Amino acid sequence: MTARLTGKARTTALASLKGWKKVFKRDAIAKSFRFTDFNQAWGFMTRVALAAEKADHHPEWSNVYNRVEIVLSTHDAGGLSAKDAALARFIDSIA
């Protein structure tokens, strides 16, 4: 089971993420992405999906044309974990 981020580790992890917002009434973070078109959005999602599968950590997300909405939380930890911070950093690096 993955450990939930708490205390200083949580503060440090969240401070390193730019543009990610806390989700209301959940221990989760979210971010919206816009791309030129559907093809670019889908390509981005494909890269995220491959990394998520490799890490065995999958986002909650939706896609409408050029927009991708992503929510991250570690369900077996009951909230945010280091897995979420790592995936968020990867997502930001390819966006």
mmCIF file as gemmi writes it, N, C-alpha and C atoms, coordinates in Angstrom:
data_model
loop_
_atom_site.group_PDB
_atom_site.id
_atom_site.type_symbol
_atom_site.label_atom_id
_atom_site.label_alt_id
_atom_site.label_comp_id
_atom_site.label_asym_id
_atom_site.label_entity_id
_atom_site.label_seq_id
_atom_site.pdbx_PDB_ins_code
_atom_site.Cartn_x
_atom_site.Cartn_y
_atom_site.Cartn_z
_atom_site.occupancy
_atom_site.B_iso_or_equiv
_atom_site.pdbx_formal_charge
_atom_site.auth_seq_id
_atom_site.auth_asym_id
_atom_site.pdbx_PDB_model_num
ATOM 1 N N . MET Axp A 1 ? 0.84 -1.192 0 1 0 ? 1 A 1
ATOM 2 C CA . MET Axp A 1 ? 0 0 0 1 0 ? 1 A 1
ATOM 3 C C . MET Axp A 1 ? 0.882 1.251 0 1 0 ? 1 A 1
ATOM 4 N N . THR Axp A 2 ? 0.497 2.211 -0.77 1 0 ? 2 A 1
ATOM 5 C CA . THR Axp A 2 ? 1.226 3.468 -0.896 1 0 ? 2 A 1
ATOM 6 C C . THR Axp A 2 ? 0.883 4.391 0.276 1 0 ? 2 A 1
ATOM 7 N N . ALA Axp A 3 ? 1.893 5.078 0.802 1 0 ? 3 A 1
ATOM 8 C CA . ALA Axp A 3 ? 1.682 5.99 1.927 1 0 ? 3 A 1
ATOM 9 C C . ALA Axp A 3 ? 1.149 7.334 1.446 1 0 ? 3 A 1
ATOM 10 N N . ARG Axp A 4 ? 0.224 7.864 2.192 1 0 ? 4 A 1
ATOM 11 C CA . ARG Axp A 4 ? -0.346 9.183 1.927 1 0 ? 4 A 1
ATOM 12 C C . ARG Axp A 4 ? 0.673 10.253 2.329 1 0 ? 4 A 1
ATOM 13 N N . LEU Axp A 5 ? 0.781 11.315 1.54 1 0 ? 5 A 1
ATOM 14 C CA . LEU Axp A 5 ? 1.68 12.423 1.867 1 0 ? 5 A 1
ATOM 15 C C . LEU Axp A 5 ? 1.109 13.237 3.024 1 0 ? 5 A 1
ATOM 16 N N . THR Axp A 6 ? 1.949 13.513 4.018 1 0 ? 6 A 1
ATOM 17 C CA . THR Axp A 6 ? 1.543 14.328 5.16 1 0 ? 6 A 1
ATOM 18 C C . THR Axp A 6 ? 2.682 15.258 5.546 1 0 ? 6 A 1
ATOM 19 N N . GLY Axp A 7 ? 2.367 16.233 6.362 1 0 ? 7 A 1
ATOM 20 C CA . GLY Axp A 7 ? 3.368 17.114 6.943 1 0 ? 7 A 1
ATOM 21 C C . GLY Axp A 7 ? 4.254 17.821 5.93 1 0 ? 7 A 1
ATOM 22 N N . LYS Axp A 8 ? 5.547 17.867 6.267 1 0 ? 8 A 1
ATOM 23 C CA . LYS Axp A 8 ? 6.509 18.59 5.441 1 0 ? 8 A 1
ATOM 24 C C . LYS Axp A 8 ? 6.658 17.949 4.066 1 0 ? 8 A 1
ATOM 25 N N . ALA Axp A 9 ? 6.596 16.621 3.993 1 0 ? 9 A 1
ATOM 26 C CA . ALA Axp A 9 ? 6.72 15.937 2.699 1 0 ? 9 A 1
ATOM 27 C C . ALA Axp A 9 ? 5.598 16.372 1.759 1 0 ? 9 A 1
ATOM 28 N N . ARG Axp A 10 ? 4.397 16.522 2.296 1 0 ? 10 A 1
ATOM 29 C CA . ARG Axp A 10 ? 3.25 16.96 1.495 1 0 ? 10 A 1
ATOM 30 C C . ARG Axp A 10 ? 3.446 18.401 1.035 1 0 ? 10 A 1
ATOM 31 N N . THR Axp A 11 ? 3.825 19.271 1.951 1 0 ? 11 A 1
ATOM 32 C CA . THR Axp A 11 ? 4.03 20.681 1.636 1 0 ? 11 A 1
ATOM 33 C C . THR Axp A 11 ? 5.099 20.842 0.559 1 0 ? 11 A 1
ATOM 34 N N . THR Axp A 12 ? 6.194 20.127 0.704 1 0 ? 12 A 1
ATOM 35 C CA . THR Axp A 12 ? 7.29 20.194 -0.26 1 0 ? 12 A 1
ATOM 36 C C . THR Axp A 12 ? 6.852 19.685 -1.632 1 0 ? 12 A 1
ATOM 37 N N . ALA Axp A 13 ? 6.16 18.558 -1.649 1 0 ? 13 A 1
ATOM 38 C CA . ALA Axp A 13 ? 5.719 17.969 -2.921 1 0 ? 13 A 1
ATOM 39 C C . ALA Axp A 13 ? 4.759 18.904 -3.648 1 0 ? 13 A 1
ATOM 40 N N . LEU Axp A 14 ? 3.79 19.459 -2.938 1 0 ? 14 A 1
ATOM 41 C CA . LEU Axp A 14 ? 2.802 20.33 -3.576 1 0 ? 14 A 1
ATOM 42 C C . LEU Axp A 14 ? 3.416 21.655 -4.013 1 0 ? 14 A 1
ATOM 43 N N . ALA Axp A 15 ? 4.394 22.148 -3.268 1 0 ? 15 A 1
ATOM 44 C CA . ALA Axp A 15 ? 5.039 23.416 -3.626 1 0 ? 15 A 1
ATOM 45 C C . ALA Axp A 15 ? 5.812 23.303 -4.939 1 0 ? 15 A 1
ATOM 46 N N . SER Axp A 16 ? 6.23 22.094 -5.281 1 0 ? 16 A 1
ATOM 47 C CA . SER Axp A 16 ? 7.004 21.903 -6.509 1 0 ? 16 A 1
ATOM 48 C C . SER Axp A 16 ? 6.133 21.802 -7.762 1 0 ? 16 A 1
ATOM 49 N N . LEU Axp A 17 ? 4.815 21.78 -7.578 1 0 ? 17 A 1
ATOM 50 C CA . LEU Axp A 17 ? 3.894 21.61 -8.71 1 0 ? 17 A 1
ATOM 51 C C . LEU Axp A 17 ? 3.271 22.945 -9.082 1 0 ? 17 A 1
ATOM 52 N N . LYS Axp A 18 ? 3.448 23.35 -10.325 1 0 ? 18 A 1
ATOM 53 C CA . LYS Axp A 18 ? 2.921 24.637 -10.776 1 0 ? 18 A 1
ATOM 54 C C . LYS Axp A 18 ? 1.585 24.459 -11.497 1 0 ? 18 A 1
ATOM 55 N N . GLY Axp A 19 ? 0.59 25.193 -11.036 1 0 ? 19 A 1
ATOM 56 C CA . GLY Axp A 19 ? -0.703 25.187 -11.697 1 0 ? 19 A 1
ATOM 57 C C . GLY Axp A 19 ? -1.664 24.095 -11.248 1 0 ? 19 A 1
ATOM 58 N N . TRP Axp A 20 ? -1.217 23.191 -10.411 1 0 ? 20 A 1
ATOM 59 C CA . TRP Axp A 20 ? -2.088 22.14 -9.897 1 0 ? 20 A 1
ATOM 60 C C . TRP Axp A 20 ? -2.87 22.713 -8.714 1 0 ? 20 A 1
ATOM 61 N N . LYS Axp A 21 ? -4.166 22.477 -8.691 1 0 ? 21 A 1
ATOM 62 C CA . LYS Axp A 21 ? -5.048 23.018 -7.654 1 0 ? 21 A 1
ATOM 63 C C . LYS Axp A 21 ? -5.632 21.881 -6.814 1 0 ? 21 A 1
ATOM 64 N N . LYS Axp A 22 ? -5.874 22.17 -5.558 1 0 ? 22 A 1
ATOM 65 C CA . LYS Axp A 22 ? -6.536 21.192 -4.691 1 0 ? 22 A 1
ATOM 66 C C . LYS Axp A 22 ? -7.978 21.035 -5.149 1 0 ? 22 A 1
ATOM 67 N N . VAL Axp A 23 ? -8.469 19.812 -5.118 1 0 ? 23 A 1
ATOM 68 C CA . VAL Axp A 23 ? -9.853 19.525 -5.497 1 0 ? 23 A 1
ATOM 69 C C . VAL Axp A 23 ? -10.741 19.692 -4.267 1 0 ? 23 A 1
ATOM 70 N N . PHE Axp A 24 ? -11.829 20.425 -4.415 1 0 ? 24 A 1
ATOM 71 C CA . PHE Axp A 24 ? -12.758 20.691 -3.328 1 0 ? 24 A 1
ATOM 72 C C . PHE Axp A 24 ? -13.306 19.388 -2.734 1 0 ? 24 A 1
ATOM 73 N N . LYS Axp A 25 ? -13.203 19.265 -1.435 1 0 ? 25 A 1
ATOM 74 C CA . LYS Axp A 25 ? -13.722 18.124 -0.664 1 0 ? 25 A 1
ATOM 75 C C . LYS Axp A 25 ? -13.088 16.779 -1.019 1 0 ? 25 A 1
ATOM 76 N N . ARG Axp A 26 ? -11.878 16.818 -1.556 1 0 ? 26 A 1
ATOM 77 C CA . ARG Axp A 26 ? -11.132 15.587 -1.858 1 0 ? 26 A 1
ATOM 78 C C . ARG Axp A 26 ? -9.664 15.825 -1.573 1 0 ? 26 A 1
ATOM 79 N N . ASP Axp A 27 ? -8.957 14.767 -1.244 1 0 ? 27 A 1
ATOM 80 C CA . ASP Axp A 27 ? -7.507 14.873 -1.116 1 0 ? 27 A 1
ATOM 81 C C . ASP Axp A 27 ? -6.924 14.517 -2.473 1 0 ? 27 A 1
ATOM 82 N N . ALA Axp A 28 ? -7.025 15.481 -3.392 1 0 ? 28 A 1
ATOM 83 C CA . ALA Axp A 28 ? -6.631 15.288 -4.786 1 0 ? 28 A 1
ATOM 84 C C . ALA Axp A 28 ? -6.202 16.634 -5.359 1 0 ? 28 A 1
ATOM 85 N N . ILE Axp A 29 ? -5.49 16.563 -6.481 1 0 ? 29 A 1
ATOM 86 C CA . ILE Axp A 29 ? -5.088 17.767 -7.199 1 0 ? 29 A 1
ATOM 87 C C . ILE Axp A 29 ? -5.567 17.655 -8.652 1 0 ? 29 A 1
ATOM 88 N N . ALA Axp A 30 ? -5.77 18.812 -9.269 1 0 ? 30 A 1
ATOM 89 C CA . ALA Axp A 30 ? -6.28 18.833 -10.647 1 0 ? 30 A 1
ATOM 90 C C . ALA Axp A 30 ? -5.606 19.933 -11.443 1 0 ? 30 A 1
ATOM 91 N N . LYS Axp A 31 ? -5.584 19.695 -12.75 1 0 ? 31 A 1
ATOM 92 C CA . LYS Axp A 31 ? -5.049 20.705 -13.665 1 0 ? 31 A 1
ATOM 93 C C . LYS Axp A 31 ? -5.716 20.538 -15.024 1 0 ? 31 A 1
ATOM 94 N N . SER Axp A 32 ? -5.92 21.663 -15.712 1 0 ? 32 A 1
ATOM 95 C CA . SER Axp A 32 ? -6.495 21.681 -17.05 1 0 ? 32 A 1
ATOM 96 C C . SER Axp A 32 ? -5.411 22.008 -18.064 1 0 ? 32 A 1
ATOM 97 N N . PHE Axp A 33 ? -5.484 21.351 -19.199 1 0 ? 33 A 1
ATOM 98 C CA . PHE Axp A 33 ? -4.529 21.572 -20.282 1 0 ? 33 A 1
ATOM 99 C C . PHE Axp A 33 ? -5.29 21.872 -21.557 1 0 ? 33 A 1
ATOM 100 N N . ARG Axp A 34 ? -4.769 22.808 -22.355 1 0 ? 34 A 1
ATOM 101 C CA . ARG Axp A 34 ? -5.349 23.13 -23.671 1 0 ? 34 A 1
ATOM 102 C C . ARG Axp A 34 ? -4.274 22.955 -24.723 1 0 ? 34 A 1
ATOM 103 N N . PHE Axp A 35 ? -4.69 22.396 -25.845 1 0 ? 35 A 1
ATOM 104 C CA . PHE Axp A 35 ? -3.774 22.135 -26.941 1 0 ? 35 A 1
ATOM 105 C C . PHE Axp A 35 ? -4.329 22.76 -28.211 1 0 ? 35 A 1
ATOM 106 N N . THR Axp A 36 ? -3.554 22.726 -29.266 1 0 ? 36 A 1
ATOM 107 C CA . THR Axp A 36 ? -3.954 23.32 -30.539 1 0 ? 36 A 1
ATOM 108 C C . THR Axp A 36 ? -5.19 22.647 -31.108 1 0 ? 36 A 1
ATOM 109 N N . ASP Axp A 37 ? -5.226 21.326 -31.019 1 0 ? 37 A 1
ATOM 110 C CA . ASP Axp A 37 ? -6.333 20.57 -31.597 1 0 ? 37 A 1
ATOM 111 C C . ASP Axp A 37 ? -6.453 19.213 -30.902 1 0 ? 37 A 1
ATOM 112 N N . PHE Axp A 38 ? -7.4 18.422 -31.358 1 0 ? 38 A 1
ATOM 113 C CA . PHE Axp A 38 ? -7.65 17.104 -30.779 1 0 ? 38 A 1
ATOM 114 C C . PHE Axp A 38 ? -6.445 16.186 -30.923 1 0 ? 38 A 1
ATOM 115 N N . ASN Axp A 39 ? -5.79 16.227 -32.063 1 0 ? 39 A 1
ATOM 116 C CA . ASN Axp A 39 ? -4.642 15.363 -32.303 1 0 ? 39 A 1
ATOM 117 C C . ASN Axp A 39 ? -3.537 15.613 -31.274 1 0 ? 39 A 1
ATOM 118 N N . GLN Axp A 40 ? -3.255 16.858 -30.995 1 0 ? 40 A 1
ATOM 119 C CA . GLN Axp A 40 ? -2.224 17.184 -30.017 1 0 ? 40 A 1
ATOM 120 C C . GLN Axp A 40 ? -2.655 16.754 -28.609 1 0 ? 40 A 1
ATOM 121 N N . ALA Axp A 41 ? -3.917 16.973 -28.272 1 0 ? 41 A 1
ATOM 122 C CA . ALA Axp A 41 ? -4.429 16.555 -26.958 1 0 ? 41 A 1
ATOM 123 C C . ALA Axp A 41 ? -4.348 15.042 -26.81 1 0 ? 41 A 1
ATOM 124 N N . TRP Axp A 42 ? -4.732 14.323 -27.853 1 0 ? 42 A 1
ATOM 125 C CA . TRP Axp A 42 ? -4.719 12.866 -27.805 1 0 ? 42 A 1
ATOM 126 C C . TRP Axp A 42 ? -3.288 12.328 -27.698 1 0 ? 42 A 1
ATOM 127 N N . GLY Axp A 43 ? -2.356 12.943 -28.406 1 0 ? 43 A 1
ATOM 128 C CA . GLY Axp A 43 ? -0.959 12.547 -28.314 1 0 ? 43 A 1
ATOM 129 C C . GLY Axp A 43 ? -0.427 12.727 -26.899 1 0 ? 43 A 1
ATOM 130 N N . PHE Axp A 44 ? -0.775 13.85 -26.275 1 0 ? 44 A 1
ATOM 131 C CA . PHE Axp A 44 ? -0.407 14.115 -24.883 1 0 ? 44 A 1
ATOM 132 C C . PHE Axp A 44 ? -0.981 13.032 -23.969 1 0 ? 44 A 1
ATOM 133 N N . MET Axp A 45 ? -2.249 12.725 -24.148 1 0 ? 45 A 1
ATOM 134 C CA . MET Axp A 45 ? -2.887 11.701 -23.313 1 0 ? 45 A 1
ATOM 135 C C . MET Axp A 45 ? -2.225 10.337 -23.498 1 0 ? 45 A 1
ATOM 136 N N . THR Axp A 46 ? -1.818 10.036 -24.714 1 0 ? 46 A 1
ATOM 137 C CA . THR Axp A 46 ? -1.154 8.764 -24.976 1 0 ? 46 A 1
ATOM 138 C C . THR Axp A 46 ? 0.161 8.671 -24.208 1 0 ? 46 A 1
ATOM 139 N N . ARG Axp A 47 ? 0.93 9.739 -24.229 1 0 ? 47 A 1
ATOM 140 C CA . ARG Axp A 47 ? 2.201 9.736 -23.492 1 0 ? 47 A 1
ATOM 141 C C . ARG Axp A 47 ? 1.969 9.608 -21.995 1 0 ? 47 A 1
ATOM 142 N N . VAL Axp A 48 ? 0.956 10.311 -21.477 1 0 ? 48 A 1
ATOM 143 C CA . VAL Axp A 48 ? 0.63 10.196 -20.055 1 0 ? 48 A 1
ATOM 144 C C . VAL Axp A 48 ? 0.181 8.77 -19.735 1 0 ? 48 A 1
ATOM 145 N N . ALA Axp A 49 ? -0.648 8.201 -20.595 1 0 ? 49 A 1
ATOM 146 C CA . ALA Axp A 49 ? -1.154 6.844 -20.363 1 0 ? 49 A 1
ATOM 147 C C . ALA Axp A 49 ? -0.023 5.823 -20.302 1 0 ? 49 A 1
ATOM 148 N N . LEU Axp A 50 ? 0.952 5.939 -21.184 1 0 ? 50 A 1
ATOM 149 C CA . LEU Axp A 50 ? 2.08 5.005 -21.181 1 0 ? 50 A 1
ATOM 150 C C . LEU Axp A 50 ? 2.891 5.121 -19.887 1 0 ? 50 A 1
ATOM 151 N N . ALA Axp A 51 ? 3.14 6.345 -19.442 1 0 ? 51 A 1
ATOM 152 C CA . ALA Axp A 51 ? 3.886 6.55 -18.19 1 0 ? 51 A 1
ATOM 153 C C . ALA Axp A 51 ? 3.072 6.08 -16.988 1 0 ? 51 A 1
ATOM 154 N N . ALA Axp A 52 ? 1.774 6.348 -17.007 1 0 ? 52 A 1
ATOM 155 C CA . ALA Axp A 52 ? 0.909 5.934 -15.901 1 0 ? 52 A 1
ATOM 156 C C . ALA Axp A 52 ? 0.855 4.413 -15.794 1 0 ? 52 A 1
ATOM 157 N N . GLU Axp A 53 ? 0.757 3.753 -16.919 1 0 ? 53 A 1
ATOM 158 C CA . GLU Axp A 53 ? 0.718 2.287 -16.917 1 0 ? 53 A 1
ATOM 159 C C . GLU Axp A 53 ? 2.03 1.713 -16.391 1 0 ? 53 A 1
ATOM 160 N N . LYS Axp A 54 ? 3.134 2.292 -16.812 1 0 ? 54 A 1
ATOM 161 C CA . LYS Axp A 54 ? 4.445 1.829 -16.351 1 0 ? 54 A 1
ATOM 162 C C . LYS Axp A 54 ? 4.581 2.005 -14.835 1 0 ? 54 A 1
ATOM 163 N N . ALA Axp A 55 ? 4.049 3.102 -14.306 1 0 ? 55 A 1
ATOM 164 C CA . ALA Axp A 55 ? 4.115 3.388 -12.869 1 0 ? 55 A 1
ATOM 165 C C . ALA Axp A 55 ? 2.996 2.697 -12.093 1 0 ? 55 A 1
ATOM 166 N N . ASP Axp A 56 ? 2.068 2.061 -12.808 1 0 ? 56 A 1
ATOM 167 C CA . ASP Axp A 56 ? 0.877 1.456 -12.194 1 0 ? 56 A 1
ATOM 168 C C . ASP Axp A 56 ? 0.14 2.48 -11.329 1 0 ? 56 A 1
ATOM 169 N N . HIS Axp A 57 ? -0.014 3.676 -11.907 1 0 ? 57 A 1
ATOM 170 C CA . HIS Axp A 57 ? -0.704 4.767 -11.219 1 0 ? 57 A 1
ATOM 171 C C . HIS Axp A 57 ? -1.473 5.562 -12.272 1 0 ? 57 A 1
ATOM 172 N N . HIS Axp A 58 ? -2.78 5.492 -12.234 1 0 ? 58 A 1
ATOM 173 C CA . HIS Axp A 58 ? -3.6 5.989 -13.335 1 0 ? 58 A 1
ATOM 174 C C . HIS Axp A 58 ? -4.409 7.226 -12.942 1 0 ? 58 A 1
ATOM 175 N N . PRO Axp A 59 ? -4.427 8.228 -13.815 1 0 ? 59 A 1
ATOM 176 C CA . PRO Axp A 59 ? -5.168 9.46 -13.525 1 0 ? 59 A 1
ATOM 177 C C . PRO Axp A 59 ? -6.664 9.302 -13.775 1 0 ? 59 A 1
ATOM 178 N N . GLU Axp A 60 ? -7.416 10.197 -13.179 1 0 ? 60 A 1
ATOM 179 C CA . GLU Axp A 60 ? -8.809 10.402 -13.562 1 0 ? 60 A 1
ATOM 180 C C . GLU Axp A 60 ? -8.738 11.535 -14.566 1 0 ? 60 A 1
ATOM 181 N N . TRP Axp A 61 ? -9.377 11.376 -15.718 1 0 ? 61 A 1
ATOM 182 C CA . TRP Axp A 61 ? -9.262 12.439 -16.704 1 0 ? 61 A 1
ATOM 183 C C . TRP Axp A 61 ? -10.426 12.444 -17.678 1 0 ? 61 A 1
ATOM 184 N N . SER Axp A 62 ? -10.518 13.568 -18.382 1 0 ? 62 A 1
ATOM 185 C CA . SER Axp A 62 ? -11.508 13.683 -19.45 1 0 ? 62 A 1
ATOM 186 C C . SER Axp A 62 ? -10.892 14.507 -20.568 1 0 ? 62 A 1
ATOM 187 N N . ASN Axp A 63 ? -11.437 14.307 -21.761 1 0 ? 63 A 1
ATOM 188 C CA . ASN Axp A 63 ? -10.943 15.008 -22.941 1 0 ? 63 A 1
ATOM 189 C C . ASN Axp A 63 ? -12.135 15.46 -23.765 1 0 ? 63 A 1
ATOM 190 N N . VAL Axp A 64 ? -12.146 16.747 -24.111 1 0 ? 64 A 1
ATOM 191 C CA . VAL Axp A 64 ? -13.112 17.297 -25.048 1 0 ? 64 A 1
ATOM 192 C C . VAL Axp A 64 ? -12.32 18.127 -26.047 1 0 ? 64 A 1
ATOM 193 N N . TYR Axp A 65 ? -12.274 17.64 -27.27 1 0 ? 65 A 1
ATOM 194 C CA . TYR Axp A 65 ? -11.54 18.244 -28.372 1 0 ? 65 A 1
ATOM 195 C C . TYR Axp A 65 ? -10.098 18.573 -27.971 1 0 ? 65 A 1
ATOM 196 N N . ASN Axp A 66 ? -9.786 19.835 -27.678 1 0 ? 66 A 1
ATOM 197 C CA . ASN Axp A 66 ? -8.401 20.211 -27.396 1 0 ? 66 A 1
ATOM 198 C C . ASN Axp A 66 ? -8.12 20.388 -25.901 1 0 ? 66 A 1
ATOM 199 N N . ARG Axp A 67 ? -9.084 20.019 -25.055 1 0 ? 67 A 1
ATOM 200 C CA . ARG Axp A 67 ? -8.93 20.19 -23.609 1 0 ? 67 A 1
ATOM 201 C C . ARG Axp A 67 ? -8.787 18.834 -22.915 1 0 ? 67 A 1
ATOM 202 N N . VAL Axp A 68 ? -7.875 18.794 -21.956 1 0 ? 68 A 1
ATOM 203 C CA . VAL Axp A 68 ? -7.698 17.605 -21.133 1 0 ? 68 A 1
ATOM 204 C C . VAL Axp A 68 ? -7.73 18.049 -19.676 1 0 ? 68 A 1
ATOM 205 N N . GLU Axp A 69 ? -8.61 17.441 -18.902 1 0 ? 69 A 1
ATOM 206 C CA . GLU Axp A 69 ? -8.73 17.713 -17.469 1 0 ? 69 A 1
ATOM 207 C C . GLU Axp A 69 ? -8.193 16.49 -16.731 1 0 ? 69 A 1
ATOM 208 N N . ILE Axp A 70 ? -7.279 16.714 -15.784 1 0 ? 70 A 1
ATOM 209 C CA . ILE Axp A 70 ? -6.668 15.601 -15.059 1 0 ? 70 A 1
ATOM 210 C C . ILE Axp A 70 ? -6.82 15.811 -13.56 1 0 ? 70 A 1
ATOM 211 N N . VAL Axp A 71 ? -7.215 14.747 -12.862 1 0 ? 71 A 1
ATOM 212 C CA . VAL Axp A 71 ? -7.273 14.719 -11.403 1 0 ? 71 A 1
ATOM 213 C C . VAL Axp A 71 ? -6.374 13.58 -10.946 1 0 ? 71 A 1
ATOM 214 N N . LEU Axp A 72 ? -5.543 13.88 -9.944 1 0 ? 72 A 1
ATOM 215 C CA . LEU Axp A 72 ? -4.644 12.865 -9.395 1 0 ? 72 A 1
ATOM 216 C C . LEU Axp A 72 ? -4.917 12.659 -7.908 1 0 ? 72 A 1
ATOM 217 N N . SER Axp A 73 ? -5.021 11.411 -7.507 1 0 ? 73 A 1
ATOM 218 C CA . SER Axp A 73 ? -5.155 10.998 -6.116 1 0 ? 73 A 1
ATOM 219 C C . SER Axp A 73 ? -4.828 9.514 -6.073 1 0 ? 73 A 1
ATOM 220 N N . THR Axp A 74 ? -4.234 9.066 -4.998 1 0 ? 74 A 1
ATOM 221 C CA . THR Axp A 74 ? -3.895 7.654 -4.87 1 0 ? 74 A 1
ATOM 222 C C . THR Axp A 74 ? -4.974 6.98 -4.046 1 0 ? 74 A 1
ATOM 223 N N . HIS Axp A 75 ? -5.821 6.215 -4.705 1 0 ? 75 A 1
ATOM 224 C CA . HIS Axp A 75 ? -6.988 5.646 -4.054 1 0 ? 75 A 1
ATOM 225 C C . HIS Axp A 75 ? -6.635 4.704 -2.911 1 0 ? 75 A 1
ATOM 226 N N . ASP Axp A 76 ? -5.611 3.87 -3.081 1 0 ? 76 A 1
ATOM 227 C CA . ASP Axp A 76 ? -5.284 2.939 -1.998 1 0 ? 76 A 1
ATOM 228 C C . ASP Axp A 76 ? -4.597 3.628 -0.817 1 0 ? 76 A 1
ATOM 229 N N . ALA Axp A 77 ? -4.159 4.875 -1.001 1 0 ? 77 A 1
ATOM 230 C CA . ALA Axp A 77 ? -3.583 5.653 0.096 1 0 ? 77 A 1
ATOM 231 C C . ALA Axp A 77 ? -4.632 6.561 0.734 1 0 ? 77 A 1
ATOM 232 N N . GLY Axp A 78 ? -5.777 6.675 0.108 1 0 ? 78 A 1
ATOM 233 C CA . GLY Axp A 78 ? -6.824 7.55 0.622 1 0 ? 78 A 1
ATOM 234 C C . GLY Axp A 78 ? -6.546 9.017 0.396 1 0 ? 78 A 1
ATOM 235 N N . GLY Axp A 79 ? -5.699 9.34 -0.581 1 0 ? 79 A 1
ATOM 236 C CA . GLY Axp A 79 ? -5.397 10.733 -0.877 1 0 ? 79 A 1
ATOM 237 C C . GLY Axp A 79 ? -4.097 10.868 -1.64 1 0 ? 79 A 1
ATOM 238 N N . LEU Axp A 80 ? -3.504 12.037 -1.533 1 0 ? 80 A 1
ATOM 239 C CA . LEU Axp A 80 ? -2.288 12.328 -2.297 1 0 ? 80 A 1
ATOM 240 C C . LEU Axp A 80 ? -1.088 11.543 -1.776 1 0 ? 80 A 1
ATOM 241 N N . SER Axp A 81 ? -0.297 11.063 -2.727 1 0 ? 81 A 1
ATOM 242 C CA . SER Axp A 81 ? 0.928 10.337 -2.389 1 0 ? 81 A 1
ATOM 243 C C . SER Axp A 81 ? 2.069 10.843 -3.274 1 0 ? 81 A 1
ATOM 244 N N . ALA Axp A 82 ? 3.249 10.322 -3.024 1 0 ? 82 A 1
ATOM 245 C CA . ALA Axp A 82 ? 4.403 10.669 -3.849 1 0 ? 82 A 1
ATOM 246 C C . ALA Axp A 82 ? 4.171 10.265 -5.301 1 0 ? 82 A 1
ATOM 247 N N . LYS Axp A 83 ? 3.352 9.242 -5.533 1 0 ? 83 A 1
ATOM 248 C CA . LYS Axp A 83 ? 3.036 8.824 -6.908 1 0 ? 83 A 1
ATOM 249 C C . LYS Axp A 83 ? 2.33 9.945 -7.667 1 0 ? 83 A 1
ATOM 250 N N . ASP Axp A 84 ? 1.45 10.664 -6.982 1 0 ? 84 A 1
ATOM 251 C CA . ASP Axp A 84 ? 0.728 11.769 -7.625 1 0 ? 84 A 1
ATOM 252 C C . ASP Axp A 84 ? 1.68 12.905 -7.985 1 0 ? 84 A 1
ATOM 253 N N . ALA Axp A 85 ? 2.563 13.242 -7.06 1 0 ? 85 A 1
ATOM 254 C CA . ALA Axp A 85 ? 3.527 14.314 -7.321 1 0 ? 85 A 1
ATOM 255 C C . ALA Axp A 85 ? 4.442 13.939 -8.488 1 0 ? 85 A 1
ATOM 256 N N . ALA Axp A 86 ? 4.894 12.697 -8.526 1 0 ? 86 A 1
ATOM 257 C CA . ALA Axp A 86 ? 5.778 12.254 -9.603 1 0 ? 86 A 1
ATOM 258 C C . ALA Axp A 86 ? 5.06 12.279 -10.948 1 0 ? 86 A 1
ATOM 259 N N . LEU Axp A 87 ? 3.818 11.795 -10.984 1 0 ? 87 A 1
ATOM 260 C CA . LEU Axp A 87 ? 3.067 11.802 -12.23 1 0 ? 87 A 1
ATOM 261 C C . LEU Axp A 87 ? 2.758 13.229 -12.675 1 0 ? 87 A 1
ATOM 262 N N . ALA Axp A 88 ? 2.427 14.103 -11.73 1 0 ? 88 A 1
ATOM 263 C CA . ALA Axp A 88 ? 2.165 15.508 -12.065 1 0 ? 88 A 1
ATOM 264 C C . ALA Axp A 88 ? 3.409 16.16 -12.662 1 0 ? 88 A 1
ATOM 265 N N . ARG Axp A 89 ? 4.563 15.886 -12.097 1 0 ? 89 A 1
ATOM 266 C CA . ARG Axp A 89 ? 5.81 16.455 -12.656 1 0 ? 89 A 1
ATOM 267 C C . ARG Axp A 89 ? 6.055 15.931 -14.063 1 0 ? 89 A 1
ATOM 268 N N . PHE Axp A 90 ? 5.821 14.635 -14.288 1 0 ? 90 A 1
ATOM 269 C CA . PHE Axp A 90 ? 5.989 14.092 -15.633 1 0 ? 90 A 1
ATOM 270 C C . PHE Axp A 90 ? 5.006 14.761 -16.593 1 0 ? 90 A 1
ATOM 271 N N . ILE Axp A 91 ? 3.766 14.877 -16.192 1 0 ? 91 A 1
ATOM 272 C CA . ILE Axp A 91 ? 2.738 15.485 -17.046 1 0 ? 91 A 1
ATOM 273 C C . ILE Axp A 91 ? 3.158 16.902 -17.432 1 0 ? 91 A 1
ATOM 274 N N . ASP Axp A 92 ? 3.604 17.664 -16.454 1 0 ? 92 A 1
ATOM 275 C CA . ASP Axp A 92 ? 4.04 19.034 -16.735 1 0 ? 92 A 1
ATOM 276 C C . ASP Axp A 92 ? 5.23 19.06 -17.689 1 0 ? 92 A 1
ATOM 277 N N . SER Axp A 93 ? 6.088 18.08 -17.589 1 0 ? 93 A 1
ATOM 278 C CA . SER Axp A 93 ? 7.291 18.069 -18.442 1 0 ? 93 A 1
ATOM 279 C C . SER Axp A 93 ? 6.973 17.823 -19.915 1 0 ? 93 A 1
ATOM 280 N N . ILE Axp A 94 ? 5.835 17.207 -20.203 1 0 ? 94 A 1
ATOM 281 C CA . ILE Axp A 94 ? 5.496 16.927 -21.601 1 0 ? 94 A 1
ATOM 282 C C . ILE Axp A 94 ? 4.392 17.814 -22.144 1 0 ? 94 A 1
ATOM 283 N N . ALA Axp A 95 ? 3.763 18.591 -21.275 1 0 ? 95 A 1
ATOM 284 C CA . ALA Axp A 95 ? 2.63 19.441 -21.713 1 0 ? 95 A 1
ATOM 285 C C . ALA Axp A 95 ? 3.096 20.58 -22.59 1 0 ? 95 A 1
